[in-house]
Amino acid sequence: IPTPDESMVVIRFANPRGIDFPYLISMIENSWMSRPNSIVVPGGKQDLAMQLILTPMILQLMERSRRAGGARRKIQAVSKTA
């Protein structure tokens, strides 16, 4: 079984609009674009790639939720009394 450092990971974007490929390639050593919507990264850099790709998406979702009123919803903790 190959180790992560002996493997390559292909990340394909169904909709690459808004993905900053030059930034990703500059941040992930030994990565390259194999197609206009795909990037190849060393297996050992998969965690970094996921962080760089997903963090902006998650922040965008959080901002959309906040704008839609998600911040107004309060979750009340349920406490148990003995």
KABEL-V828929 format. One record per residue. N is the residue number from 0. SS is DSSP state (hx for helix, st for strand, lp for the rest). PHI is phi in radians with two decimals (none if undefined). D_FIRST is the distance of its C-alpha to the first C-alpha in whole Angstrom. Layout:
N:SS:PHI:D_FIRST ; N:SS:PHI:D_FIRST
This chain:
0:lp:none:0 ; 1:lp:-1.21:4 ; 2:lp:-1.37:7 ; 3:hx:-0.98:10 ; 4:hx:-1.25:11 ; 5:hx:-1.71:9 ; 6:lp:-2.05:10 ; 7:st:-2.16:13 ; 8:st:-2.07:15 ; 9:st:-1.76:18 ; 10:st:-1.94:21 ; 11:st:-1.90:24 ; 12:lp:-1.83:27 ; 13:lp:-1.12:29 ; 14:lp:-2.28:32 ; 15:lp:-1.34:32 ; 16:lp:-1.05:35 ; 17:lp:1.58:35 ; 18:lp:-1.53:32 ; 19:lp:-1.59:33 ; 20:hx:-1.06:30 ; 21:hx:-1.02:32 ; 22:hx:-1.13:31 ; 23:hx:-1.05:28 ; 24:hx:-1.13:27 ; 25:hx:-1.26:29 ; 26:hx:-1.53:27 ; 27:lp:-1.91:24 ; 28:lp:-1.04:23 ; 29:lp:1.13:22 ; 30:lp:-1.78:22 ; 31:st:-2.72:24 ; 32:st:-1.60:26 ; 33:st:-1.65:24 ; 34:st:-2.61:27 ; 35:lp:-1.06:30 ; 36:lp:-2.13:28 ; 37:st:-2.37:25 ; 38:st:-2.27:23 ; 39:st:-1.93:20 ; 40:st:-2.23:18 ; 41:st:-1.06:16 ; 42:hx:-0.97:13 ; 43:hx:-1.22:14 ; 44:hx:-1.81:18 ; 45:hx:-1.06:17 ; 46:hx:-1.07:19 ; 47:hx:-1.09:22 ; 48:hx:-1.05:22 ; 49:hx:-1.10:22 ; 50:hx:-1.12:25 ; 51:hx:-1.15:27 ; 52:hx:-1.44:27 ; 53:hx:-1.44:28 ; 54:hx:-0.99:30 ; 55:hx:-1.08:33 ; 56:hx:-1.16:32 ; 57:hx:-1.13:33 ; 58:hx:-1.08:36 ; 59:hx:-1.14:37 ; 60:hx:-1.09:37 ; 61:hx:-1.12:39 ; 62:hx:-1.16:41 ; 63:hx:-1.09:42 ; 64:hx:-1.11:42 ; 65:hx:-1.09:45 ; 66:hx:-1.15:47 ; 67:lp:-1.48:47 ; 68:lp:1.76:48 ; 69:hx:-1.10:45 ; 70:hx:-1.29:46 ; 71:hx:-1.38:49 ; 72:lp:-1.29:48 ; 73:lp:-1.94:48 ; 74:lp:-1.81:46 ; 75:lp:-1.66:48 ; 76:lp:-1.29:46 ; 77:lp:-1.70:47 ; 78:lp:-1.86:49 ; 79:lp:-1.75:49 ; 80:lp:-1.87:52 ; 81:lp:-1.55:53
